[in-house]
């Protein structure tokens, strides 16, 4: 059992309790917005995110997933990703986000690496969307989860889960390391740990930029299988019932200006990125794109996950100073 319901922002003992509090406290404009590859938005308020997660938890339980089981997610950035992620959380299962296939020409290598990660996590179930399901056969020849492969679309129609919630020291998720120098390694993180990490970020941001005549909101294109995107962006938004706009990583890589347009359009105050993103924007955002940007709402431009290039940041500042 948890330590009791949250009564204010940053007080929940688990991610499940944080989402329940956000559902009750959020205003109509607070929630998740995801842009598609044409930069068209879809939005769900925190109440709807919560209700869909409760139904997804019921669907997972009906498929045989039990509290404590690992649930692997091979999903792109989408609103429905959160059905599977928070549905696992509500059940007390352990979501394990894995990166989806990107290059169809290297699928055998991808399947071998993914099989290794599924085995390392001892995944009881695998949740995929319709795109991944069409190419997943060769992966299943290498690893078959006990509860099978669950289609993402089916989670929305599950019976509402009414069982016990996870406790603060239960596992909240399994995060795989990037695997840039060795094979990716699973790291088990509890609810207490991920909330402590998330709140440390929020504490420093709000200390530097306290809310007075504005309220914080975020924009991120960072992958949801990466801690910077999930723990650093999504969890703080849930924990404080704030709005968050997400872009698929592939949209940013194809059109870096989409990131800045989202900040401009939705008046974000906080947005993080790895260092290369700032140089990429300075190099590739056109004069026509720059002319339509208003970045004056952006208080905190976080930079991390790789070595920082002062010259690249100076180029970014010089390029986008006219946009505020």
ZIURWO-V897962 format. One record per residue. N is the residue number from 1. BURIAL is 1 if it has 16 or more other C-alpha atoms within 10 Angstrom, else 0. Layout:
{{N,BURIAL} {N,BURIAL}}
This chain:
{{1,0} {2,1} {3,0} {4,0} {5,0} {6,1} {7,0} {8,0} {9,1} {10,1} {11,1} {12,1} {13,1} {14,1} {15,1} {16,1} {17,1} {18,1} {19,1} {20,1} {21,1} {22,1} {23,1} {24,0} {25,1} {26,1} {27,0} {28,0} {29,0} {30,1} {31,1} {32,1} {33,1} {34,1} {35,1} {36,0} {37,1} {38,0} {39,0} {40,0} {41,0} {42,0} {43,1} {44,1} {45,1} {46,1} {47,1} {48,0} {49,1} {50,1} {51,1} {52,1} {53,1} {54,1} {55,1} {56,1} {57,1} {58,1} {59,1} {60,1} {61,1} {62,0} {63,1} {64,0} {65,1} {66,1} {67,1} {68,1} {69,1} {70,1} {71,1} {72,1} {73,1} {74,1} {75,1} {76,1} {77,1} {78,1} {79,1} {80,1} {81,1} {82,1} {83,1} {84,1} {85,1} {86,1} {87,1} {88,1} {89,1} {90,1} {91,1} {92,1} {93,1} {94,1} {95,1} {96,1} {97,1} {98,1} {99,1} {100,1} {101,1} {102,0} {103,0} {104,0} {105,0} {106,0} {107,1} {108,0} {109,0} {110,1} {111,1} {112,0} {113,0} {114,1} {115,1} {116,1} {117,1} {118,1} {119,0} {120,0} {121,1} {122,0} {123,1} {124,1} {125,1} {126,1} {127,1} {128,1} {129,1} {130,0} {131,0} {132,1} {133,0} {134,0} {135,0} {136,0} {137,0} {138,0} {139,1} {140,0} {141,0} {142,0} {143,1} {144,1} {145,1} {146,0} {147,1} {148,1} {149,1} {150,1} {151,0} {152,1} {153,1} {154,0} {155,1} {156,1} {157,0} {158,1} {159,1} {160,1} {161,1} {162,0} {163,0} {164,0} {165,1} {166,1} {167,1} {168,1} {169,0} {170,1} {171,1} {172,1} {173,1} {174,1} {175,1} {176,1} {177,0} {178,0} {179,0} {180,0} {181,0} {182,0} {183,0} {184,1} {185,1} {186,1} {187,0} {188,1} {189,1} {190,1} {191,1} {192,1} {193,1} {194,1} {195,1} {196,0} {197,0} {198,1} {199,1} {200,0} {201,0} {202,1} {203,0} {204,0} {205,1} {206,0} {207,0} {208,0} {209,0} {210,0} {211,0} {212,0} {213,0} {214,0} {215,0} {216,1} {217,1} {218,1} {219,1} {220,1} {221,1} {222,1} {223,1} {224,1} {225,1} {226,1} {227,1} {228,1} {229,1} {230,1} {231,1} {232,1} {233,1} {234,1} {235,1} {236,1} {237,1} {238,1} {239,1} {240,1} {241,1} {242,1} {243,1} {244,1} {245,1} {246,1} {247,1} {248,1} {249,1} {250,1} {251,1} {252,1} {253,0} {254,0} {255,1} {256,1} {257,1} {258,1} {259,1} {260,1} {261,1} {262,1} {263,1} {264,1} {265,0} {266,1} {267,1} {268,1} {269,1} {270,1} {271,1} {272,1} {273,1} {274,1} {275,1} {276,1} {277,1} {278,1} {279,1} {280,1} {281,1} {282,1} {283,0} {284,0} {285,1} {286,0} {287,0} {288,0} {289,0} {290,1} {291,0} {292,0} {293,1} {294,1} {295,1} {296,0} {297,1} {298,1} {299,0} {300,1} {301,0} {302,0} {303,1} {304,0} {305,0} {306,0} {307,0} {308,0} {309,0} {310,0} {311,0} {312,1} {313,1} {314,0} {315,1} {316,1} {317,1} {318,0} {319,1} {320,1} {321,0} {322,0} {323,0} {324,0}}
